[in-house]
Amino acid sequence: MTGRELPAPGVAATPPSTADLEHLRSALALAARGPLGDPNPRVGAVVTDAYGAVVGQGFHAGAGTAHAEVVALSEAGEMARGGAAYVTLEPCAHTGRTGPCTDALLVSGIARVFYAQADPTPVAGGGAERLRDAGVDVLGGVLAGEAEALNSAWTFAHRHGRPMVTWKLATTLDGRAAATDGTSRWITGEAARADVHDLRASCEAVLVGTGTALADDASLTARHPDGSLRARQPLRVVMGRRSLPAGATLLDESAPTLHLTTHDPRLALQALWDKGIRHVLLEGGPTLAAAFLRAGVVDEVVAYVAPVLLGAGHPTVGDLGITTIDSALRLEPVDVTVLGADVRIRARVATASPRTTDPATRPTPPEESH
Ligand SMILES: NC(=O)c1ccc[n+]([C@@H]2O[C@H](COP(=O)([O-])OP(=O)(O)OC[C@H]3O[C@@H](n4cnc5c(N)ncnc54)[C@H](OP(=O)(O)O)[C@@H]3O)[C@@H](O)[C@H]2O)c1
């Protein structure tokens, strides 16, 4: 027990103390233990008793499991009464697969709630207001940047009303994605390829065009270095009108596969959004990458550049309609990392302003098969 004075009931939340910030930082560390590649955000929670002693901790372990607040509150039990909750995301006010966290907080008798990031989702948002209306002292926006960084793709997706798209490419030094005969295995070395599996595992869907699916017959699964499948697999998505032959690796049992017959990137993203997908890894090839770039729906680029020359073959990206250097699409570099003999460049693409499309007027999803 800290012997700290109890806040007077009904008094607005005071700025966070050093101890409050410490508890929120612990909640952020707990949140980071949640899974990547899940449609739900990673959330952590710490509950203290009325004297400031930690009595409950929890994190969200993925869609369909208990929310972080509920885990921490059940550990705290009656000791939460008159205490405080520190949550990395504004407590939700809606019933999804689990009940509203605001109700759980109110039933627990918690007196104060500190949260980091405001909930950007229209259905789950409004939790802070509901708690305040019920007489709880609420302070939001504390360490919000750190909390957003834990769920950057999820936050982006909800702000823009579509999944975030990361385009991953492996390129030779002279900008080739494949040789003239279509072979592209392998441009990069082992370290870069292992990194791609981490990237796949952190996304909920991996997308290629039929050109790549037919040329490479790749599995597009997320695997461990020994080749075994990771427990969590992204949805494999193929876009294009041609069918895949029976026996294509993408149709095997190792992960689900969706075939979208549209050529419209926005329609494809809408179909994936409707399936709960918030982060898509676009793995090419050059034609599909160009279509997404031209549609303005590539948000991040992860390029693995190998010290390899081909001189001829498929360019890394198709025609973007750019004819003069002044019109070049210039990306904002985020980091550059050496991976074995290769270099990974991560860069951001300036994206159109959030939520330009009203969800009510969004187009109907395209026909789907498989
Ligand atoms: N190095 C790398 O990072 C990398 C990555 C991927 C692929 N590759 C290489 O790239 C080569 C394949 O290139 P690719 O350009 O044919 O592959 P792609 O971009 O994967 O597929 C192109 C096909 O996608 C369909 N498609 C879907 N939406 C489209 C749209 N908006 N506009 C145009 N077409 C659309 C069309 O097929 P339909 O006629 O069926 O509709 C089109 O022919 C292979 O050799 C592969 O190894 C390299």
The ligand as an SDF file (V2000), in Angstrom:
LIG
                    3D

 48 52  0  0  0  0  0  0  0  0999 V2000
   10.4130  -10.1170  -56.6940 N   0  0  0  0  0  0  0  0  0  0  0  0
    9.2320   -9.9790  -56.1640 C   0  0  0  0  0  0  0  0  0  0  0  0
    9.0630   -9.3970  -55.0990 O   0  0  0  0  0  0  0  0  0  0  0  0
    8.0630  -10.5980  -56.8610 C   0  0  0  0  0  0  0  0  0  0  0  0
    6.8340  -10.5960  -56.2190 C   0  0  0  0  0  0  0  0  0  0  0  0
    5.7440  -11.1420  -56.8960 C   0  0  0  0  0  0  0  0  0  0  0  0
    5.9100  -11.6300  -58.1730 C   0  0  0  0  0  0  0  0  0  0  0  0
    7.1150  -11.6250  -58.7620 N   0  0  0  0  0  0  0  0  0  0  0  0
    7.2780  -12.1480  -60.1130 C   0  0  0  0  0  0  0  0  0  0  0  0
    6.4130  -11.4180  -60.9700 O   0  0  0  0  0  0  0  0  0  0  0  0
    6.0330  -12.2390  -62.0700 C   0  0  0  0  0  0  0  0  0  0  0  0
    4.5310  -12.1340  -62.2810 C   0  0  0  0  0  0  0  0  0  0  0  0
    4.2260  -10.8180  -62.6630 O   0  0  0  0  0  0  0  0  0  0  0  0
    2.7440  -10.3350  -62.9440 P   0  0  0  0  0  0  0  0  0  0  0  0
    2.7810   -8.8700  -63.1280 O   0  0  0  0  0  0  0  0  0  0  0  0
    2.1490  -11.1770  -64.0140 O   0  0  0  0  0  0  0  0  0  0  0  0
    2.0500  -10.7690  -61.6060 O   0  0  0  0  0  0  0  0  0  0  0  0
    0.8030  -10.2090  -60.7770 P   0  0  0  0  0  0  0  0  0  0  0  0
    0.8410   -8.7510  -60.6720 O   0  0  0  0  0  0  0  0  0  0  0  0
    0.7980  -11.0150  -59.5250 O   0  0  0  0  0  0  0  0  0  0  0  0
   -0.4500  -10.6930  -61.6060 O   0  0  0  0  0  0  0  0  0  0  0  0
   -0.9310   -9.9790  -62.6880 C   0  0  0  0  0  0  0  0  0  0  0  0
   -2.3350  -10.4760  -63.0010 C   0  0  0  0  0  0  0  0  0  0  0  0
   -3.2110  -10.1110  -61.9370 O   0  0  0  0  0  0  0  0  0  0  0  0
   -4.5490   -9.9340  -62.4580 C   0  0  0  0  0  0  0  0  0  0  0  0
   -4.9970   -8.6330  -61.9940 N   0  0  0  0  0  0  0  0  0  0  0  0
   -5.6740   -8.4220  -60.8480 C   0  0  0  0  0  0  0  0  0  0  0  0
   -5.9320   -7.1330  -60.6780 N   0  0  0  0  0  0  0  0  0  0  0  0
   -5.4220   -6.4860  -61.7260 C   0  0  0  0  0  0  0  0  0  0  0  0
   -5.3870   -5.1300  -62.1230 C   0  0  0  0  0  0  0  0  0  0  0  0
   -5.9390   -4.1620  -61.3900 N   0  0  0  0  0  0  0  0  0  0  0  0
   -4.7510   -4.8040  -63.2480 N   0  0  0  0  0  0  0  0  0  0  0  0
   -4.1720   -5.7680  -64.0160 C   0  0  0  0  0  0  0  0  0  0  0  0
   -4.1910   -7.0640  -63.6900 N   0  0  0  0  0  0  0  0  0  0  0  0
   -4.8070   -7.4420  -62.5540 C   0  0  0  0  0  0  0  0  0  0  0  0
   -4.4420  -10.0980  -63.9700 C   0  0  0  0  0  0  0  0  0  0  0  0
   -4.7310  -11.4480  -64.2460 O   0  0  0  0  0  0  0  0  0  0  0  0
   -6.1350  -12.0220  -64.8180 P   0  0  0  0  0  0  0  0  0  0  0  0
   -6.0060  -12.0180  -66.2650 O   0  0  0  0  0  0  0  0  0  0  0  0
   -6.1710  -13.4030  -64.2460 O   0  0  0  0  0  0  0  0  0  0  0  0
   -7.2390  -11.1710  -64.3070 O   0  0  0  0  0  0  0  0  0  0  0  0
   -2.9480   -9.8710  -64.2260 C   0  0  0  0  0  0  0  0  0  0  0  0
   -2.4790  -10.5060  -65.3650 O   0  0  0  0  0  0  0  0  0  0  0  0
    6.4720  -13.6270  -61.7210 C   0  0  0  0  0  0  0  0  0  0  0  0
    7.6140  -13.9520  -62.4850 O   0  0  0  0  0  0  0  0  0  0  0  0
    6.8460  -13.5820  -60.2550 C   0  0  0  0  0  0  0  0  0  0  0  0
    7.8780  -14.4690  -59.9360 O   0  0  0  0  0  0  0  0  0  0  0  0
    8.2100  -11.1200  -58.1420 C   0  0  0  0  0  0  0  0  0  0  0  0
  1  2  1  0
  2  3  2  0
  2  4  1  0
  4  5  1  0
  4 48  2  0
  5  6  2  0
  6  7  1  0
  7  8  2  0
  8  9  1  0
  8 48  1  0
  9 10  1  0
  9 46  1  0
 10 11  1  0
 11 12  1  0
 11 44  1  0
 12 13  1  0
 13 14  1  0
 14 15  2  0
 14 16  1  0
 14 17  1  0
 17 18  1  0
 18 19  2  0
 18 20  1  0
 18 21  1  0
 21 22  1  0
 22 23  1  0
 23 24  1  0
 23 42  1  0
 24 25  1  0
 25 26  1  0
 25 36  1  0
 26 27  1  0
 26 35  1  0
 27 28  2  0
 28 29  1  0
 29 30  1  0
 29 35  2  0
 30 31  1  0
 30 32  2  0
 32 33  1  0
 33 34  2  0
 34 35  1  0
 36 37  1  0
 36 42  1  0
 37 38  1  0
 38 39  2  0
 38 40  1  0
 38 41  1  0
 42 43  1  0
 44 45  1  0
 44 46  1  0
 46 47  1  0
M  CHG  2   8   1  16  -1
M  END
$$$$
